[in-house]
């Protein structure tokens, strides 16, 4: 587990190498459900740690990341698409 408390204002450089679904949801201002939906549809890269734990690499949230720079449409609650 990371010791950094992740908020929307956390600088990229201060983010842990791997983030939980809850941390990514907080950082992108999405619900955890929306993060899981985006993982399921392939919009968010991840790794599985054990049978139920998913982790998302910090590199996905990098502002210079092509996916984030292009504003990959992600599903928010209710199926509405948002740009991170």
Rosetta blueprint (number, residue, H / E / L):
1 X L
2 X L
3 X L
4 X L
5 X L
6 X L
7 X L
8 X L
9 X L
10 X L
11 X L
12 X H
13 X H
14 X H
15 X L
16 X L
17 X L
18 X E
19 X E
20 X E
21 X H
22 X H
23 X H
24 X H
25 X H
26 X H
27 X H
28 X H
29 X L
30 X L
31 X L
32 X H
33 X H
34 X H
35 X H
36 X H
37 X H
38 X H
39 X H
40 X H
41 X L
42 X L
43 X L
44 X L
45 X L
46 X L
47 X E
48 X E
49 X E
50 X L
51 X L
52 X L
53 X E
54 X E
55 X E
56 X E
57 X E
58 X H
59 X H
60 X H
61 X H
62 X L
63 X L
64 X L
65 X L
66 X H
67 X H
68 X H
69 X H
70 X L
71 X L
72 X L
73 X E
74 X E
75 X E
76 X L
77 X H
78 X H
79 X H
80 X L
81 X E
82 X E
83 X E
84 X L
